Amino acid sequence: LAQGQSPTLYLQAEAMTLIPGALPGTVVKTPFGPAQLQSVRADNMHIAKPINWKLANNTIATMYLQPEVVQLTQTPGFNEGDEVMTVYGQGFVQSKREKEGDLVVLLRNWALAQGQSPTCYLHPSACVKIPGLQIGAAMKTVWGLM
């Protein structure tokens, strides 16, 4: 729009259509639990790595998924894999500690000395759930890629 403004759209739920799949970098719900999408092949196969489990030899599995089984979800409360913004930056919920009542959050854009992500133990009030996108990322909408 003029002067760099963005349009504001007000849509009814009936106008929204689910587009299967997601874009690389987003945390998605799969039949195997939350996973981070690594890439999408030309044949629309979604390649993802699980967030909360590893194979017996301590390596991370690679999942090849059809777009219909990959779901972007926004549910009330916090779940494993939810993308969150904290005072320390953007991250995702690795797990919930019910006994302590806090969330285990891994930060995305903050690396320690050997490239590891800091682990934050945060009260849910210190986190805001956000869509699994970063500034400048593309996303699927009912109007196509934006």
N, C-alpha and C positions, 0 to 999 in steps of 0.2 A: 504494500500500500504506500501511499504518499508519506514522505518523511520517515521511512523505515518502520512504520507501525505494523503490528500484526493484527489480523482480524480476530474477533471474538465470536465463536460459534456456539449457539445454544441448540443442543440436539435432544430429541426424545430417545428413550431407550430403544424404541422400535426402529429407529433410523440407523442404529449401529449393527453392523454385520461382522461376525467373527472372521478374521483372516487367519488361517492356520499358519503356525510357525512363528519365528521371532528373528531378531538380528543378532549378529555376533556381539559378545560382551554382556548380553543381558542374562540375568538369572531367571531360569524357567522351571516350571514344575513338570516332572516327567514321571512315568510309571515307576521309576527307580529312585525317586526322591529329587530334591532340588539339584540343579546342575547349572553350570555356566556354559553358555553357548560359545563355541570356539570359532566355527565357520559354517557356511552353508555352501554346499557343492552346487555345481551347475544343474544336477538332476534333482535339486531341492532337498537332498539329504542333509539333515541337521546334525552336525558333529558337536558333541558336548562332553564335558568332564564333570563327574559328580562332585558335590561340595563336601559331603560328610562321610565318605567311605573310600577305602582303598582296597586293593587286591591283597592276597595273602603275602606277596613279596614286598609289600609296602609301596607299590606303584599305583598311580592313579589310572583308572580305567578310561578308555575312550569309547563313547557310545555313539552309534550311528542310528539316528532316529528319523522316522517319517514326520513331516510337519504337523500331522493331525494329533500326534501324542505329545507335542510340545505346547505348553500352555503358559501364557503370561497371566499371572493372577494378582489381584488386589483384594485381599481379604481383611476383615477387621482384626485388630491385634497384630502380633508379630509371629511369623513362622520362619522356620529354617529356610534360608535362601532369599528372604526379603531384602531388597535394596534399601538402605537407610542413610540418612545424613546425620552426622554427629558433630559436636564441636571440634572434633579432630579431623573431620573430612568425611568423604563418602566411603561406604563399605557395605558389607552384607552380613546378615545374621547367620553365623555358623551353627549356633545351637542356642537353646534356652535352658537356663539352669533354674528349674522350678523351685528347688529347695531354697536357693538364695534369692529368687525372684528377679534375676537379672538376665541380660542377654550377652552372649559371647559374640562380639563383632570383629570381623577382620577388615582392615582398611584397604582400599584399593590403590590410592595414590601416595602411599607413604611406605618407604622401604627402610628396613634396618640395615646394619652394616653388611650382612651377607645376602641382601635381597629379600629377606623374609618380611612378611607383613606383621605389624604389631597386632597383638590380640588385646582387645579392650573388653572389660567386664563392666557393662553399663546398665543403669536402671532404665526401664522402658521410657520413662519420661525424658531421658536425655537423647532419645532417638526419634527421628521423624521418618516414616515410611515414604519412599519416593518411587516413581517408576524406575525400572532398571536401565536408565539411559544416562549418558553424560552429555555435557554441552557440546554441540556440534555433531552429535550422533544422529543417524537417520532412524526413522521409525515407520512402521507400517500403520496406515490409517485406512478408513473407508474410501479415502480419495487417492490412495496409492502411497508411495514412499515419500516421506517429507524429511 
